[in-house]
Amino acid sequence: MTTRPTIIVVRGDITDQHADVLVNAANSSLLGGGGVDGAIHRRGGPEILAACRDLRASHYGKGLRTGQAVATTAGRLHAEHVVHTVGPVWSGTEDRSALLASCYRESLRVSSELGARTVVFPAISTGIYGWPLGDGARIAVCTVREAALPPITEVRFVVFDEEAYACFDDALTA
């Protein structure tokens, strides 16, 4: 029988977290941006940007596609790796929930391949990409429950405000 990881939600700044992997809600360019992406690049330092540039020069010349994930160094962050994933922009007319679930699933796959035991996620796509927070939390928690396997022992959702905390807490207790 496979032991499932502990899944928790905490309020805070993802760049302050200590873990094997921090997941970055990246944009497709992999070259930094706003929100979580900008914070991770700023706090992690130039090593992350250099690694992302190397990825763009090799396998990801056109950028990272929505729902995919790729790892780099974590630079100055309190982690071994950053796993970058590109979330979908929310649409009221097109169901993109499979793409959002893929972000979590692929990030966990890459993390597991790296031997990570602890993985920290932001609330992917719920900021500037406009995904409704409650639905985003539900998709995140359901996907992590289904997809997280050893060696991962803990998955932490780190959210910035009380509303996001409440949504993830509700999803965890559902």
SULGITA-V529134 format. One record per pair of residues at least 24 apart in sequence whose C-alpha atoms are under 8 Angstrom apart, sorted by the first residue. I is the first residue (numbers start at 1). GAP is how many residues later the second one is. D is the distance in whole Angstrom. If there is no record, write none. Layout:
i = <I & I>
gap = <GAP & GAP>
d = <D & D>
This chain:
i = <2 & 2 & 3 & 3 & 4 & 4 & 4 & 4 & 4 & 5 & 5 & 5 & 5 & 5 & 5 & 5 & 6 & 6 & 6 & 7 & 7 & 7 & 7 & 7 & 8 & 8 & 8 & 8 & 8 & 9 & 9 & 9 & 9 & 9 & 9 & 9 & 10 & 10 & 10 & 10 & 10 & 11 & 11 & 11 & 11 & 11 & 11 & 12 & 12 & 12 & 12 & 13 & 13 & 13 & 14 & 14 & 14 & 14 & 14 & 14 & 15 & 15 & 15 & 15 & 15 & 15 & 16 & 16 & 17 & 17 & 17 & 18 & 18 & 19 & 19 & 19 & 19 & 19 & 19 & 20 & 20 & 20 & 20 & 20 & 20 & 20 & 21 & 21 & 21 & 21 & 21 & 21 & 21 & 21 & 21 & 21 & 22 & 22 & 22 & 22 & 22 & 22 & 22 & 22 & 23 & 23 & 23 & 23 & 23 & 23 & 23 & 23 & 23 & 24 & 24 & 24 & 24 & 24 & 24 & 25 & 25 & 25 & 25 & 25 & 25 & 25 & 26 & 26 & 26 & 26 & 27 & 27 & 27 & 27 & 28 & 28 & 28 & 28 & 28 & 29 & 29 & 29 & 29 & 30 & 30 & 30 & 30 & 35 & 35 & 36 & 40 & 43 & 43 & 44 & 44 & 44 & 44 & 45 & 45 & 46 & 47 & 47 & 47 & 48 & 48 & 48 & 48 & 66 & 66 & 67 & 67 & 67 & 67 & 67 & 67 & 68 & 68 & 68 & 68 & 69 & 69 & 69 & 69 & 70 & 70 & 71 & 83 & 83 & 83 & 87 & 87 & 87 & 88 & 88 & 89 & 89 & 89 & 89 & 90 & 90 & 90 & 90 & 90 & 91 & 97 & 100 & 100 & 100 & 100 & 100 & 101 & 101 & 101 & 104 & 104 & 104 & 105 & 105 & 105 & 105 & 108 & 108 & 108 & 109 & 111 & 112 & 112 & 112 & 112 & 115 & 115 & 116 & 116 & 117 & 117 & 117 & 117 & 117 & 118 & 118 & 118 & 118 & 118 & 119 & 119 & 119 & 119 & 120 & 120 & 120 & 120 & 121 & 121 & 121 & 121 & 122 & 122 & 122 & 123 & 123 & 123 & 133 & 133 & 134 & 134 & 134 & 134 & 137 & 137 & 137 & 138 & 138 & 141 & 141 & 141>
gap = <147 & 148 & 146 & 147 & 141 & 144 & 145 & 146 & 149 & 143 & 144 & 145 & 147 & 148 & 149 & 150 & 147 & 148 & 149 & 147 & 148 & 149 & 150 & 165 & 146 & 147 & 148 & 149 & 164 & 147 & 148 & 149 & 150 & 156 & 159 & 160 & 146 & 147 & 148 & 149 & 155 & 147 & 148 & 149 & 150 & 151 & 154 & 146 & 147 & 148 & 149 & 145 & 146 & 147 & 26 & 106 & 107 & 108 & 144 & 145 & 24 & 25 & 28 & 29 & 62 & 63 & 61 & 62 & 61 & 62 & 103 & 60 & 61 & 59 & 60 & 61 & 99 & 100 & 101 & 59 & 60 & 61 & 96 & 97 & 98 & 99 & 58 & 59 & 60 & 61 & 62 & 90 & 95 & 97 & 98 & 99 & 52 & 57 & 59 & 60 & 61 & 97 & 98 & 99 & 59 & 60 & 61 & 62 & 84 & 96 & 97 & 98 & 99 & 58 & 59 & 60 & 61 & 97 & 98 & 59 & 60 & 61 & 62 & 97 & 99 & 100 & 58 & 59 & 60 & 61 & 37 & 58 & 59 & 60 & 35 & 36 & 37 & 38 & 58 & 27 & 33 & 34 & 35 & 26 & 33 & 34 & 54 & 92 & 93 & 86 & 37 & 33 & 34 & 30 & 31 & 32 & 33 & 30 & 31 & 29 & 26 & 27 & 28 & 24 & 25 & 26 & 27 & 33 & 37 & 32 & 33 & 34 & 35 & 36 & 39 & 34 & 35 & 38 & 39 & 34 & 37 & 38 & 41 & 37 & 40 & 39 & 24 & 27 & 28 & 37 & 38 & 42 & 37 & 41 & 36 & 40 & 41 & 42 & 35 & 39 & 40 & 41 & 42 & 40 & 42 & 24 & 25 & 36 & 39 & 40 & 38 & 39 & 42 & 36 & 39 & 40 & 38 & 39 & 42 & 43 & 36 & 39 & 40 & 39 & 41 & 37 & 38 & 39 & 40 & 36 & 37 & 35 & 36 & 33 & 34 & 35 & 36 & 37 & 34 & 35 & 36 & 37 & 38 & 33 & 35 & 36 & 37 & 35 & 36 & 37 & 38 & 34 & 35 & 36 & 37 & 35 & 36 & 37 & 34 & 35 & 36 & 31 & 34 & 30 & 33 & 34 & 37 & 30 & 31 & 34 & 30 & 33 & 27 & 30 & 31>
d = <8 & 8 & 8 & 7 & 8 & 7 & 6 & 8 & 7 & 7 & 7 & 8 & 6 & 4 & 5 & 7 & 6 & 5 & 6 & 6 & 5 & 6 & 8 & 8 & 8 & 7 & 5 & 6 & 8 & 6 & 5 & 6 & 7 & 7 & 7 & 7 & 7 & 6 & 5 & 6 & 7 & 6 & 5 & 5 & 6 & 7 & 6 & 6 & 6 & 5 & 8 & 7 & 7 & 6 & 8 & 8 & 8 & 7 & 6 & 8 & 7 & 6 & 7 & 8 & 7 & 8 & 8 & 7 & 6 & 8 & 8 & 5 & 6 & 7 & 5 & 7 & 5 & 6 & 7 & 5 & 5 & 6 & 5 & 6 & 5 & 6 & 6 & 6 & 5 & 6 & 7 & 7 & 7 & 6 & 5 & 6 & 8 & 7 & 7 & 5 & 6 & 6 & 5 & 6 & 6 & 5 & 6 & 7 & 7 & 7 & 6 & 5 & 7 & 7 & 6 & 5 & 6 & 7 & 7 & 6 & 6 & 6 & 7 & 7 & 6 & 7 & 6 & 6 & 5 & 7 & 8 & 8 & 6 & 8 & 5 & 5 & 6 & 7 & 6 & 8 & 8 & 5 & 7 & 8 & 7 & 7 & 8 & 8 & 8 & 8 & 8 & 7 & 7 & 6 & 5 & 4 & 5 & 6 & 6 & 7 & 7 & 8 & 5 & 7 & 6 & 6 & 6 & 7 & 8 & 5 & 6 & 8 & 5 & 4 & 7 & 7 & 6 & 6 & 8 & 7 & 6 & 5 & 7 & 8 & 7 & 7 & 6 & 7 & 7 & 6 & 5 & 8 & 6 & 7 & 7 & 5 & 6 & 7 & 7 & 6 & 5 & 5 & 8 & 8 & 7 & 8 & 8 & 8 & 7 & 8 & 6 & 7 & 6 & 7 & 7 & 7 & 7 & 7 & 6 & 8 & 8 & 7 & 6 & 8 & 8 & 7 & 7 & 6 & 6 & 6 & 8 & 6 & 6 & 8 & 5 & 4 & 5 & 6 & 6 & 6 & 5 & 6 & 8 & 7 & 6 & 5 & 6 & 6 & 5 & 6 & 7 & 7 & 6 & 5 & 6 & 6 & 5 & 6 & 7 & 7 & 7 & 7 & 7 & 8 & 5 & 7 & 8 & 6 & 5 & 6 & 7 & 5 & 8 & 6 & 6>
